[in-house]
Amino acid sequence: MRAAMIAGLWAVGLLMGCGGPAGDEGQDLGQAEQALDPVEACLEACSVNLSRCLQNATTQAQIDRCELIGASCPRKCGVE
C-alpha cells in the first residue's frame, strides 16, 4: 500500500514537472558556471573549503590549520 502511494505521488510529480531538470534554469546555471575563469573558480572553491573547515573547527589547532589552508589558496590557484 505504501509503495503504491509513493509511486503515485512520484508519477504525479513527474507529470507536473517536479523533480526534473528545468530547461531555462539549467541553461542559466550553465552560463553562470562558464562565466568564471579557472582562477576565479579555483579561488571560489578554496573559499568554500575554508569556510567549511572553519565551521567544523573546534580547537585552536584546527582553526590554525584552516587558516594555513586558506593562505595557500592563491598559490594553488596560480595567483601570485
N, C-alpha and C positions, 0 to 999 in steps of 0.2 A: 504494500500500500504506500509506504513512504517513498519507495523508489519510483513508483508511478507518479506521485505528486511532484517529485523533484524533476523527473523527465518532462512532465507537462509544463512546469514553470520555466524550465530551460528552453523548451520549444517556443513558448510564448515570448520569451526574451529574445530569441534569435529572430522571430518574425517581426518584432518591434524594433530590431536593430540594436539591442542592448548587448554589450559584451563583445561586439565585433569591432574590427578596425574601422574607424571613421575615415572616409575619403579625404575630406578637407583638413581635418585635424592632423592626420598623419602626414600630409604634404607640408603643412605649416611647421610641424616639428622637424621634419627632414630638412627644410630650408633653414631653420634656425641652427641646426647642428652643422650645416655646411658653412654658415656664416662665420664660425670660429676658425681661425687658422690653427695649425697644430700646436704652436707655442701657447696660445690662449687656452686651448682645450687642455693642454698639459697642466698649466697653472691652475685652471679651474678644478681639475681632478685632484691636484695637490691640496687645494684649499678645502675641498670636501673631505679628503682623507685627514687633514689636520684637524678639522672641526670634529669629526667622528672620534679621533684619537683623544682630543681634549675632553669631549663629553664623557668618554669612558675612563679617563684617568682618575684614579682615586688617591694616589700618593704623589708627593713632590717629585720623586724619581720618574714616575710615569709622565708627569707634566713636562719635565725636562727633556725626556725622550721625544715627546710630541713636538716640542719646540725645535729640537735638532732636526727632526723630520721636516718641519715647515721651513727651516732655514736652508735646507739642502734643495728645496724645490726649484728655485731659479736655476741652479747649476744643472739639475737633472733635465730641466725643460729647455736648456740652451740659452738662457738669459744670463748675460754676464753682468 
